[in-house]
Amino acid sequence: MLYCTKCHGVCQDSTAKCPNCKSSKMRQVNEEDLVLLHRADQYTAMRMEEKFREQGITYRMDPFNGGNVSYFYDSDVMPTDKMVLVRWGDYSAAKEISSQLKDDIARERAGEEGEETFDEMPQKKRIIVQAVSVFVFLLLVMLVVFGADALTSWLKGLWS
Protein backbone atom coordinates (compact mmCIF):
# COMPACT_ATOMS: atom_id res chain seq x y z
CA MET A 1 0.00 0.00 0.00
CA LEU A 2 1.14 3.52 -0.77
CA TYR A 3 0.83 6.45 1.62
CA CYS A 4 0.25 10.05 0.50
CA THR A 5 2.22 12.45 2.66
CA LYS A 6 0.01 15.36 1.63
CA CYS A 7 -3.52 14.13 2.46
CA HIS A 8 -2.64 11.07 4.61
CA GLY A 9 -4.60 8.78 2.28
CA VAL A 10 -3.72 5.17 1.53
CA CYS A 11 -4.12 3.61 -1.93
CA GLN A 12 -3.05 0.61 -3.99
CA ASP A 13 0.58 0.11 -5.04
CA SER A 14 -0.28 0.43 -8.74
CA THR A 15 -1.29 4.10 -8.56
CA ALA A 16 1.15 6.82 -9.60
CA LYS A 17 -0.77 9.73 -8.06
CA CYS A 18 -2.99 9.95 -5.00
CA PRO A 19 -6.65 9.55 -6.01
CA ASN A 20 -7.72 12.04 -3.29
CA CYS A 21 -5.42 15.00 -3.84
CA LYS A 22 -3.59 14.10 -7.11
CA SER A 23 -0.23 14.46 -5.37
CA SER A 24 2.74 12.39 -6.53
CA LYS A 25 4.31 12.39 -3.04
CA MET A 26 3.66 8.69 -2.45
CA ARG A 27 5.72 6.19 -0.44
CA GLN A 28 5.25 2.79 1.16
CA VAL A 29 3.07 2.94 4.24
CA ASN A 30 4.72 2.20 7.62
CA GLU A 31 3.00 0.77 10.70
CA GLU A 32 3.46 4.09 12.53
CA ASP A 33 2.01 6.34 9.80
CA LEU A 34 -1.19 8.17 10.70
CA VAL A 35 -3.63 7.50 7.86
CA LEU A 36 -6.97 9.12 7.13
CA LEU A 37 -9.88 7.06 8.40
CA HIS A 38 -12.59 9.57 7.42
CA ARG A 39 -14.12 12.97 8.16
CA ALA A 40 -16.40 13.21 11.19
CA ASP A 41 -18.67 15.84 12.67
CA GLN A 42 -17.91 17.16 16.14
CA TYR A 43 -20.22 14.76 18.02
CA THR A 44 -18.98 11.69 16.14
CA ALA A 45 -15.36 12.73 16.64
CA MET A 46 -15.92 13.09 20.40
CA ARG A 47 -17.50 9.63 20.59
CA MET A 48 -14.66 8.15 18.51
CA GLU A 49 -12.06 9.64 20.83
CA GLU A 50 -13.72 7.87 23.77
CA LYS A 51 -13.82 4.52 21.95
CA PHE A 52 -10.25 4.82 20.66
CA ARG A 53 -8.97 5.62 24.17
CA GLU A 54 -10.81 2.59 25.57
CA GLN A 55 -9.32 0.30 22.90
CA GLY A 56 -5.81 1.82 23.07
CA ILE A 57 -5.82 2.89 19.42
CA THR A 58 -3.35 5.60 18.43
CA TYR A 59 -5.23 8.44 16.75
CA ARG A 60 -5.16 12.15 16.02
CA MET A 61 -8.03 14.54 15.30
CA ASP A 62 -7.12 17.39 12.97
CA PRO A 63 -9.41 20.17 11.76
CA PHE A 64 -10.94 19.28 8.40
CA ASN A 65 -9.19 21.25 5.69
CA GLY A 66 -11.25 20.40 2.65
CA GLY A 67 -9.85 23.27 0.60
CA ASN A 68 -11.86 26.43 0.09
CA VAL A 69 -15.23 25.07 1.10
CA SER A 70 -18.14 27.46 1.10
CA TYR A 71 -20.26 26.41 4.08
CA PHE A 72 -23.13 28.43 2.66
CA TYR A 73 -23.39 26.19 -0.41
CA ASP A 74 -22.19 22.85 0.99
CA SER A 75 -24.16 22.25 4.16
CA ASP A 76 -22.68 18.76 4.49
CA VAL A 77 -19.28 20.20 5.47
CA MET A 78 -19.12 22.19 8.69
CA PRO A 79 -16.20 24.24 10.06
CA THR A 80 -16.18 22.07 13.20
CA ASP A 81 -15.61 18.82 11.28
CA LYS A 82 -12.51 16.77 12.10
CA MET A 83 -10.21 14.54 10.07
CA VAL A 84 -9.82 11.26 11.93
CA LEU A 85 -6.28 9.94 11.54
CA VAL A 86 -5.30 6.54 12.96
CA ARG A 87 -2.06 4.59 13.08
CA TRP A 88 -1.81 2.20 10.10
CA GLY A 89 -1.27 -0.73 12.46
CA ASP A 90 -4.62 0.05 14.15
CA TYR A 91 -6.49 0.87 10.92
CA SER A 92 -8.63 -2.28 10.69
CA ALA A 93 -9.68 -2.10 14.37
CA ALA A 94 -10.42 1.62 14.04
CA LYS A 95 -12.48 1.02 10.91
CA GLU A 96 -14.53 -1.63 12.72
CA ILE A 97 -15.12 0.69 15.70
CA SER A 98 -16.02 3.50 13.31
CA SER A 99 -18.65 1.43 11.50
CA GLN A 100 -20.20 0.28 14.81
CA LEU A 101 -20.27 3.85 16.06
CA LYS A 102 -21.80 5.05 12.79
CA ASP A 103 -24.66 2.57 13.23
CA ASP A 104 -25.15 3.59 16.89
CA ILE A 105 -25.27 7.29 16.02
CA ALA A 106 -27.67 6.64 13.13
CA ARG A 107 -30.00 4.82 15.54
CA GLU A 108 -29.75 7.68 18.06
CA ARG A 109 -30.55 10.28 15.43
CA ALA A 110 -33.41 8.20 14.04
CA GLY A 111 -34.84 7.95 17.57
CA GLU A 112 -34.64 11.73 18.02
CA GLU A 113 -36.35 12.38 14.70
CA GLY A 114 -38.96 9.69 15.29
CA GLU A 115 -40.29 11.33 18.46
CA GLU A 116 -42.06 14.09 16.58
CA THR A 117 -44.98 12.62 14.66
CA PHE A 118 -47.98 14.54 13.44
CA ASP A 119 -51.43 13.23 12.61
CA GLU A 120 -52.80 14.05 9.20
CA MET A 121 -55.45 16.79 9.43
CA PRO A 122 -58.83 15.93 7.85
CA GLN A 123 -59.54 17.75 4.60
CA LYS A 124 -62.61 19.63 5.88
CA LYS A 125 -60.76 20.90 8.91
CA ARG A 126 -57.78 21.97 6.79
CA ILE A 127 -60.05 23.95 4.41
CA ILE A 128 -61.74 25.70 7.35
CA VAL A 129 -58.37 26.56 8.91
CA GLN A 130 -57.09 27.95 5.60
CA ALA A 131 -60.25 30.02 5.05
CA VAL A 132 -60.09 31.45 8.58
CA SER A 133 -56.39 32.23 8.09
CA VAL A 134 -57.11 34.14 4.88
CA PHE A 135 -59.94 36.06 6.56
CA VAL A 136 -57.76 37.00 9.55
CA PHE A 137 -54.95 38.09 7.22
CA LEU A 138 -57.29 40.32 5.20
CA LEU A 139 -58.71 41.76 8.42
CA LEU A 140 -55.19 42.54 9.63
CA VAL A 141 -54.32 44.27 6.34
CA MET A 142 -57.56 46.28 6.54
CA LEU A 143 -56.76 47.39 10.10
CA VAL A 144 -53.26 48.49 9.10
CA VAL A 145 -54.58 50.48 6.11
CA PHE A 146 -57.40 52.14 8.08
CA GLY A 147 -55.05 52.80 11.00
CA ALA A 148 -52.50 54.45 8.72
CA ASP A 149 -55.28 56.53 7.09
CA ALA A 150 -56.59 57.66 10.48
CA LEU A 151 -53.07 58.52 11.65
CA THR A 152 -52.33 60.60 8.55
CA SER A 153 -55.70 62.41 8.87
CA TRP A 154 -54.95 63.21 12.52
CA LEU A 155 -51.43 64.45 11.69
CA LYS A 156 -52.83 66.51 8.81
CA GLY A 157 -55.38 68.04 11.21
CA LEU A 158 -52.58 69.16 13.56
CA TRP A 159 -50.97 71.37 10.90
CA SER A 160 -54.18 72.70 9.37
Secondary structure, DSSP 4 states (H G I P E B T S, - for coil): -EEETTT--EE-TT-SS-TTT----EEEPPTT-EEEEEEE-HHHHHHHHHHHHHHT--EEEEE---SS--TTT-TTS-TT-EEEEEEGGGHHHHHHHHHHHHHHHHHHHHHHHHT---PPPPHHHHHHHHHHHHHHHHHHHHHHHHHHHHHHHHHHHHH-
